[in-house]
Amino acid sequence: MARLPGPFLCGALLGLVGLSGLAVEVKVPSEPLSAPVGTSAELTCSYSTSVGDNFALEWSFVQPGRPVSESHPILYFTNGHLYPTGSKAKRAILLQNPPTGGVATLKLTDVHPSDTGTYLCHVNNPPDFYTNGLGLINFTVLVPPSNPSCSQSGQTSVGSSAALRCRSSEGAPKPVYNWVRLGSSPTPSPGSMVQDEVSGQLILTNLSLTSSGTYRCVATNQMGSASCELTLSVTDPSKGRVAGALIGVLLGVLLLSVATFCLIRFQKERKKNPKGTYGGSDLREDATAPGISEQTSVRADPSIGLLEKAPSASTVTTTKSKLPMVV
């Protein structure tokens, strides 16, 4: 088999590469980037390709936890013009415009917490299709913890358990939580206190009266800290029952004293005002019978043994009746 001359072989290979295109290499930082809220951030992106008339560059963004296919454009460069787009358009610029010199770094100004996510630097330069021409950058906006909210659940009686919770609605990276007890009161023993620095929960077991006090939760990350306080009051049910019984006894004694006083007072009043003679149904020998005038009297005539009724001055004259008397 005849061998091709060396110069001819090299020319053929170069022609084949020229027809099929070269690979587009995009370089971005391998480590995640971050910046404090309100500051500016530079997302570095460089590429290597032979820029031609079909060269195009696009920056896009996808929220954390979402697939790359759901990315939203920030800006793109094509046909020699730059087109900002999307909600970040006013705060996003290219450090080099036009970005045809191999640098496509994006600068974000006044970064917001919503800027946290994945940024895509995509270079398209037909016919260079040997790679996807894509670089991914994970970016986090650093935010100090917001003022946490403290809450309490569970029973707060002696011998029971209670849970104290602490949570900040904002903070990046996620804050860690630490509970401390304020004042000079003794701190609960480690065996009766279980703390979770990630969730912000403090569990107090086997409560006693000495567990009462003020507890402070401090939320901390690399940007700062914030705190809240909660007052825990532990009660003893047995003391409540004793107090209730004592109050009941005192009320009973008071009622008995009032009843005794009223009875003594009633007896004294009765002695001062004795009960009068009741004549409603008593009969007296000298009493006048009902229906007969007080001026009417009964006279007895001993000589004749007759009973005679003397008429009243205001009554009609009546006839005397005489009855024989048997001797």
Backbone hydrogen bonds, N-H to C=O, Kabsch-Sander energy under -0.5 kcal/mol:
donor,donor_aa,acceptor,acceptor_aa,energy
9,L,5,P,-2.0
10,C,6,G,-2.2
11,G,7,P,-2.0
12,A,8,F,-2.0
13,L,9,L,-2.1
14,L,10,C,-2.4
15,G,11,G,-2.1
16,L,12,A,-2.2
17,V,13,L,-2.4
18,G,14,L,-2.3
19,L,15,G,-1.9
20,S,16,L,-2.0
21,G,17,V,-2.1
25,E,23,A,-0.6
25,E,48,S,-1.7
26,V,24,V,-0.5
27,K,46,S,-3.2
33,L,138,N,-3.0
35,A,140,T,-1.7
37,V,142,L,-2.4
38,G,111,V,-2.6
39,T,36,P,-1.8
41,A,108,L,-2.7
43,L,41,A,-0.5
43,L,106,L,-3.6
44,T,42,E,-0.8
46,S,27,K,-2.2
47,Y,102,G,-2.0
48,S,25,E,-1.8
51,V,49,T,-1.1
55,F,52,G,-1.3
56,A,124,N,-2.7
57,L,77,F,-2.4
58,E,122,H,-2.4
59,W,75,L,-2.7
60,S,120,L,-1.7
61,F,72,H,-2.6
62,V,118,T,-2.3
66,R,63,Q,-1.9
70,E,67,P,-1.9
71,S,68,V,-1.8
72,H,61,F,-3.3
74,I,59,W,-3.3
75,L,59,W,-1.4
76,Y,83,Y,-1.6
77,F,57,L,-3.3
78,T,81,H,-2.1
79,N,55,F,-0.7
81,H,78,T,-2.0
83,Y,76,Y,-3.0
85,T,74,I,-3.1
89,A,86,G,-1.3
91,R,88,K,-1.2
92,A,88,K,-0.6
92,A,89,A,-0.8
93,I,107,K,-2.0
95,L,105,T,-2.1
100,T,98,P,-1.4
104,A,45,C,-3.3
106,L,43,L,-2.4
107,K,93,I,-3.0
108,L,41,A,-3.1
109,T,91,R,-2.2
111,V,39,T,-2.8
115,D,112,H,-2.1
116,T,113,P,-1.5
117,G,139,F,-2.4
118,T,62,V,-2.6
119,Y,137,I,-3.1
120,L,60,S,-2.6
121,C,119,Y,-0.5
121,C,135,G,-2.9
122,H,58,E,-2.8
122,H,120,L,-0.7
123,V,121,C,-0.5
123,V,133,G,-3.0
124,N,56,A,-3.1
125,N,128,D,-0.6
128,D,125,N,-3.0
129,F,127,P,-1.3
130,Y,22,L,-0.7
133,G,24,V,-0.5
135,G,121,C,-2.0
137,I,119,Y,-2.5
139,F,117,G,-3.1
139,F,137,I,-0.6
140,T,33,L,-2.2
142,L,35,A,-2.5
142,L,140,T,-0.6
143,V,172,A,-2.0
146,S,170,E,-1.8
149,S,167,R,-2.4
151,S,165,R,-2.1
153,S,163,A,-2.1
155,Q,161,S,-0.7
158,V,235,T,-2.2
159,G,207,L,-3.2
160,S,157,S,-2.0
162,A,204,L,-2.4
163,A,153,S,-2.6
164,L,202,L,-3.5
165,R,151,S,-2.6
166,C,200,G,-1.0
167,R,149,S,-1.2
172,A,143,V,-2.7
176,V,220,T,-2.6
177,Y,197,E,-2.4
178,N,218,V,-1.6
180,V,216,R,-2.6
182,L,214,T,-2.8
192,S,189,S,-1.6
193,M,190,P,-1.2
194,V,203,I,-2.6
196,D,201,Q,-2.6
197,E,195,Q,-0.6
200,G,196,D,-1.9
201,Q,196,D,-0.7
202,L,164,L,-3.3
203,I,194,V,-3.1
204,L,162,A,-3.1
204,L,202,L,-0.5
205,T,192,S,-2.3
205,T,203,I,-0.5
207,L,160,S,-2.6
211,S,208,S,-1.8
212,S,209,L,-1.2
213,G,232,L,-2.3
215,Y,230,L,-3.4
216,R,180,V,-3.3
217,C,228,C,-2.8
218,V,178,N,-2.5
219,A,217,C,-0.5
219,A,226,A,-3.4
220,T,176,V,-2.5
221,N,224,G,-2.4
224,G,221,N,-1.4
226,A,219,A,-2.0
228,C,217,C,-1.7
230,L,215,Y,-2.5
232,L,213,G,-3.3
232,L,230,L,-0.5
234,V,232,L,-0.5
235,T,156,T,-2.1
239,K,236,D,-0.6
240,G,236,D,-1.3
241,R,237,P,-1.9
242,V,238,S,-2.1
243,A,239,K,-2.4
244,G,240,G,-2.2
245,A,241,R,-2.3
246,L,242,V,-2.4
247,I,243,A,-2.3
248,G,244,G,-2.1
249,V,245,A,-2.2
250,L,246,L,-2.3
251,L,247,I,-2.3
252,G,248,G,-2.2
253,V,249,V,-2.6
254,L,250,L,-2.2
255,L,251,L,-2.5
256,L,252,G,-2.4
257,S,253,V,-2.3
258,V,254,L,-2.3
259,A,255,L,-2.4
260,T,256,L,-2.3
261,F,257,S,-2.4
262,C,258,V,-2.3
263,L,259,A,-2.0
264,I,260,T,-2.3
265,R,261,F,-2.3
266,F,262,C,-2.0
267,Q,263,L,-2.0
268,K,264,I,-2.1
269,E,265,R,-2.0
270,R,266,F,-1.7
271,K,267,Q,-1.7
272,K,268,K,-1.7
273,N,269,E,-1.5
279,G,277,T,-0.6
287,A,284,R,-1.2
292,I,289,A,-1.6
296,T,293,S,-1.6
299,R,297,S,-0.6
299,R,308,E,-2.1
301,D,306,L,-2.4
304,I,301,D,-0.5
305,G,301,D,-2.0
306,L,301,D,-0.9
308,E,299,R,-2.5
310,A,297,S,-1.3
310,A,308,E,-0.6
315,T,312,S,-1.4
